[in-house]
Amino acid sequence: MRLKEDVLNREPFIQQIVELAKILSENRKNCCFAIEGEWGSGKSFVLEMIQECLKMEQSEITGTDCFFVVRYDCWQYDYYEEPIVAIISVLKEQIEKYISVLSDATKKQLFESLKNAITKIAVEAIKSKTGVNFGDIIKTPEDDGKIYDQYFGFQNVIKKVQGQIVEISKDQTVVIIVDELDRCLPSYAIKVLERIHHIFNELENVVVIIAMEKKQIENSLHQIYGDEMNVDRYLKKIISFSFQLDNGSANNFTEKYASFVEMFSLQEQVELEKFLKEITQGIDIRTQEKIFEKAENIHK
């Protein structure tokens, strides 16, 4: 089910990523790779479609979902000073959504236990980072009340998150989709990359997909570590390989911008698709959308 019109004909690219995810899943491999593209090239759209495709993949043996997909929008959660807290929050939200559609009672019970464990980990993460105890606000079953040292507790938090991921990955391939990294402040974006690596690196049956504009990441790394920083060597420790996403070749304007096209006569609409394709050649999709929005308002 398409949430948006594929105006840039990204279907072949999306299927390539989905097929790779299937191969990694079949072999229970760990992998972190990037989808690189300029700002406005449609990386978020591609991730959204990949997520939808993976959700539809069912096991031929059990009939259950092959993939447990977690979409982490860095910019949406950047009010958390520490990305680990954000990642735990997103994981908890995804487990809750998954529970709501489960019919298998045994699996539902498992994920309820995972949700309770993740909630407890979130409390501990906040405590270890800020010294603030939210235990009285967020209650979890069988809370042992263990307090982690503010300075050394995060290693324990990471291990606990990894433990919950391992539980899920026994039956499903865990796919972590990282989006909107480009919008974050440089220091936060690099912190996200490092936390993702620390948590998910080498865990069996876990795939991480990171959308990013490499040039911007390079600038961020140089700001933090200095001009002598070897960016490629740094990124190779986190990202195994990358897929390049160009600006695409726009089409299907009459469907994507239907409300704009409908303001023209039927005779004008015949030539409109060709005309719009020519004048938007080389313009990224995000800028195109803003142009059409303004043009429609002016036309009205």
C-alpha positions as CSV (number, residue, x, y, z in Angstrom):
1,M,0.0,0.0,0.0
2,R,1.6,3.3,-1.2
3,L,1.3,6.2,1.2
4,K,2.6,8.7,-1.4
5,E,2.8,8.7,-5.2
6,D,6.2,7.5,-6.4
7,V,6.8,10.5,-8.6
8,L,10.6,9.8,-8.9
9,N,10.2,6.1,-9.9
10,R,12.0,4.8,-6.8
11,E,10.5,1.4,-7.0
12,P,13.6,-0.4,-8.4
13,F,15.8,1.2,-5.8
14,I,13.4,0.2,-3.0
15,Q,13.2,-3.4,-4.2
16,Q,16.9,-3.6,-4.3
17,I,17.1,-2.7,-0.6
18,V,14.2,-5.0,0.3
19,E,15.9,-7.9,-1.4
20,L,19.2,-7.2,0.4
21,A,17.3,-7.2,3.7
22,K,15.7,-10.6,2.9
23,I,19.2,-12.1,2.1
24,L,20.6,-10.7,5.4
25,S,17.5,-12.1,7.2
26,E,17.8,-15.6,5.7
27,N,21.4,-15.7,6.9
28,R,20.8,-14.0,10.3
29,K,23.5,-11.5,9.5
30,N,24.3,-8.2,11.2
31,C,24.8,-5.3,8.9
32,C,24.7,-1.5,9.0
33,F,24.5,0.3,5.6
34,A,23.7,3.8,4.4
35,I,21.4,5.4,1.9
36,E,23.2,8.5,0.8
37,G,21.5,11.4,-1.0
38,E,21.4,15.2,-1.1
39,W,19.0,17.1,1.0
40,G,15.6,17.0,-0.6
41,S,16.3,13.9,-2.8
42,G,13.6,11.9,-1.1
43,K,15.5,9.7,1.4
44,S,12.6,9.8,3.9
45,F,10.1,8.6,1.1
46,V,12.4,5.7,0.2
47,L,12.7,4.7,3.9
48,E,8.9,4.9,4.3
49,M,8.4,2.6,1.3
50,I,11.1,0.2,2.5
51,Q,9.4,0.0,5.9
52,E,6.0,-0.7,4.3
53,C,7.5,-3.5,2.0
54,L,9.2,-5.2,5.0
55,K,6.1,-5.1,7.0
56,M,4.3,-7.2,4.4
57,E,6.9,-9.9,4.4
58,Q,5.5,-13.1,6.1
59,S,7.3,-16.3,7.1
60,E,6.2,-19.2,4.9
61,I,6.6,-21.6,7.9
62,T,5.0,-19.6,10.8
63,G,2.9,-17.1,8.9
64,T,4.2,-14.3,11.1
65,D,6.1,-11.2,10.3
66,C,9.7,-11.8,9.1
67,F,10.8,-8.3,10.2
68,F,10.4,-6.2,13.3
69,V,10.9,-2.7,12.0
70,V,11.8,0.3,14.2
71,R,11.8,3.7,12.5
72,Y,14.0,6.2,14.5
73,D,13.4,9.9,13.4
74,C,16.5,11.5,15.0
75,W,15.2,15.1,14.6
76,Q,11.8,14.3,16.1
77,Y,13.5,13.0,19.3
78,D,16.4,15.4,19.5
79,Y,15.0,17.1,22.6
80,Y,16.5,14.1,24.4
81,E,20.0,15.2,25.2
82,E,21.1,11.6,25.1
83,P,20.2,9.6,22.0
84,I,20.1,6.3,23.9
85,V,17.0,7.5,25.8
86,A,15.4,8.4,22.4
87,I,16.2,5.0,20.9
88,I,14.8,3.2,23.9
89,S,11.6,5.4,23.7
90,V,11.2,4.6,20.0
91,L,11.7,0.9,20.7
92,K,9.1,0.9,23.4
93,E,6.6,2.7,21.1
94,Q,7.2,0.2,18.3
95,I,6.7,-2.8,20.7
96,E,3.4,-1.3,21.9
97,K,2.2,-0.9,18.4
98,Y,3.2,-4.4,17.6
99,I,1.4,-5.8,20.6
100,S,-1.9,-4.1,19.5
101,V,-2.1,-6.2,16.3
102,L,-0.8,-9.5,17.7
103,S,-3.3,-12.4,17.8
104,D,-0.8,-15.0,19.1
105,A,-1.3,-15.1,22.9
106,T,2.2,-16.6,23.6
107,K,3.9,-14.0,21.4
108,K,1.8,-11.2,22.9
109,Q,2.9,-12.2,26.4
110,L,6.5,-12.2,25.3
111,F,6.3,-8.7,23.9
112,E,4.4,-7.5,27.0
113,S,7.4,-8.7,29.0
114,L,9.8,-6.9,26.6
115,K,7.8,-3.7,26.9
116,N,8.0,-3.8,30.7
117,A,11.7,-4.4,30.5
118,I,12.3,-1.6,28.0
119,T,10.3,0.8,30.3
120,K,12.5,-0.1,33.2
121,I,15.6,0.4,31.1
122,A,14.3,3.9,30.1
123,V,14.0,4.8,33.7
124,E,17.5,3.6,34.4
125,A,18.9,5.5,31.4
126,I,17.4,8.8,32.5
127,K,18.6,8.2,36.1
128,S,22.2,7.4,35.0
129,K,22.4,10.4,32.7
130,T,20.6,13.1,34.7
131,G,20.4,11.8,38.3
132,V,16.6,12.2,38.2
133,N,14.6,9.1,39.3
134,F,11.4,8.7,37.5
135,G,10.7,5.4,39.2
136,D,7.7,6.9,41.1
137,I,6.2,8.2,37.9
138,I,6.7,5.2,35.6
139,K,5.8,1.9,37.3
140,T,6.9,-1.5,36.0
141,P,6.0,-5.0,37.3
142,E,8.6,-6.6,39.6
143,D,10.7,-3.5,39.9
144,D,13.9,-4.5,41.8
145,G,14.7,-0.9,42.5
146,K,18.4,-1.3,41.4
147,I,20.1,2.1,41.1
148,Y,22.8,2.6,38.6
149,D,25.7,4.9,39.2
150,Q,25.3,8.2,37.3
151,Y,28.8,7.9,35.7
152,F,29.0,4.2,34.9
153,G,25.4,3.2,34.4
154,F,25.2,3.7,30.7
155,Q,27.2,0.6,29.9
156,N,24.7,-1.4,31.8
157,V,21.9,0.3,30.0
158,I,23.4,-0.5,26.6
159,K,23.8,-4.2,27.6
160,K,20.2,-4.3,28.8
161,V,18.9,-2.8,25.5
162,Q,21.0,-5.3,23.6
163,G,19.5,-8.1,25.6
164,Q,15.9,-7.1,24.6
165,I,17.0,-6.8,20.9
166,V,18.4,-10.3,21.1
167,E,15.1,-11.6,22.4
168,I,13.2,-10.1,19.5
169,S,15.8,-11.2,16.9
170,K,15.4,-14.9,17.9
171,D,12.2,-15.0,15.8
172,Q,12.4,-11.9,13.6
173,T,15.0,-9.9,11.9
174,V,15.2,-6.5,13.7
175,V,15.5,-3.6,11.2
176,I,16.5,-0.2,12.6
177,I,15.7,2.6,10.2
178,V,17.5,5.9,11.0
179,D,16.0,9.0,9.4
180,E,16.4,12.8,9.5
181,L,20.0,12.7,10.6
182,D,20.7,15.6,8.3
183,R,18.4,17.9,10.3
184,C,20.1,17.4,13.7
185,L,22.8,19.6,15.1
186,P,26.3,18.3,14.2
187,S,27.2,17.1,17.8
188,Y,23.9,15.3,18.2
189,A,24.1,13.7,14.7
190,I,27.5,12.2,15.4
191,K,26.4,11.1,18.9
192,V,23.4,9.2,17.2
193,L,25.8,7.4,14.9
194,E,28.1,6.4,17.7
195,R,25.2,5.2,19.9
196,I,23.7,3.2,17.1
197,H,27.0,1.5,16.6
198,H,27.5,0.8,20.3
199,I,24.0,-0.7,20.7
200,F,23.5,-2.7,17.5
201,N,27.0,-3.6,16.2
202,E,27.5,-7.3,15.9
203,L,24.1,-8.4,17.2
204,E,22.9,-11.4,15.2
205,N,20.0,-10.9,12.9
206,V,20.0,-7.1,13.2
207,V,20.0,-4.7,10.2
208,V,20.6,-1.0,10.5
209,I,19.7,1.4,7.6
210,I,20.9,5.0,7.9
211,A,19.8,7.8,5.6
212,M,22.3,10.6,5.4
213,E,24.0,13.3,3.3
214,K,27.6,12.3,3.5
215,K,28.9,15.8,2.9
216,Q,27.0,17.1,5.9
217,I,28.3,14.3,8.1
218,E,31.8,15.1,7.0
219,N,31.3,18.8,8.0
220,S,29.9,17.7,11.4
221,L,32.9,15.4,12.0
222,H,35.4,18.1,11.1
223,Q,33.6,20.5,13.4
224,I,33.9,18.1,16.3
225,Y,37.2,16.4,15.7
226,G,39.1,18.9,13.6
227,D,40.1,19.2,10.0
228,E,42.6,16.4,10.2
229,M,39.8,13.9,10.9
230,N,39.8,10.9,8.5
231,V,36.1,10.8,7.7
232,D,36.2,7.6,5.6
233,R,38.1,5.6,8.2
234,Y,35.7,6.8,10.9
235,L,32.5,5.9,8.9
236,K,33.9,2.5,7.9
237,K,33.8,1.5,11.6
238,I,30.1,2.1,11.6
239,I,28.8,1.7,8.0
240,S,29.7,-1.3,5.9
241,F,28.7,0.1,2.5
242,S,26.4,2.7,1.0
243,F,23.7,3.0,-1.7
244,Q,23.7,6.3,-3.7
245,L,20.3,8.0,-4.2
246,D,20.3,10.6,-7.0
247,N,17.6,13.2,-7.5
248,G,15.7,10.8,-9.8
249,S,13.7,11.5,-12.9
250,A,10.3,13.0,-12.1
251,N,7.1,11.7,-13.6
252,N,3.4,11.1,-12.7
253,F,2.9,14.8,-12.0
254,T,-0.8,14.5,-12.9
255,E,-1.3,12.1,-10.0
256,K,1.0,13.5,-7.4
257,Y,-0.1,17.1,-7.9
258,A,-3.7,16.3,-8.9
259,S,-5.3,19.3,-7.1
260,F,-2.9,21.6,-9.1
261,V,-3.5,19.9,-12.4
262,E,-7.3,20.0,-12.0
263,M,-7.2,23.8,-12.2
264,F,-6.3,23.4,-15.9
265,S,-8.6,22.5,-18.8
266,L,-8.6,18.9,-20.1
267,Q,-6.9,20.0,-23.3
268,E,-4.2,21.7,-21.3
269,Q,-3.7,18.7,-19.1
270,V,-2.7,16.5,-22.1
271,E,0.6,18.5,-22.5
272,L,1.0,19.4,-18.8
273,E,2.8,16.2,-17.8
274,K,5.6,16.6,-20.4
275,F,5.9,20.4,-19.7
276,L,6.2,19.9,-15.9
277,K,8.8,17.1,-16.3
278,E,11.0,19.4,-18.4
279,I,10.9,22.4,-16.2
280,T,11.6,20.4,-13.0
281,Q,14.5,18.5,-14.4
282,G,17.3,18.4,-11.9
283,I,15.3,20.0,-9.0
284,D,15.1,17.8,-5.9
285,I,11.7,16.5,-4.9
286,R,11.4,18.5,-1.7
287,T,11.9,21.8,-3.6
288,Q,9.5,20.6,-6.3
289,E,6.8,20.1,-3.7
290,K,7.2,23.6,-2.3
291,I,7.1,25.1,-5.8
292,F,3.9,23.3,-6.7
293,E,2.3,24.3,-3.3
294,K,3.1,28.0,-3.9
295,A,2.1,27.8,-7.6
296,E,-1.3,26.3,-6.6
297,N,-1.9,29.0,-4.0
298,I,-1.0,31.8,-6.5
299,H,-3.1,30.2,-9.2
300,K,-6.2,30.1,-6.9
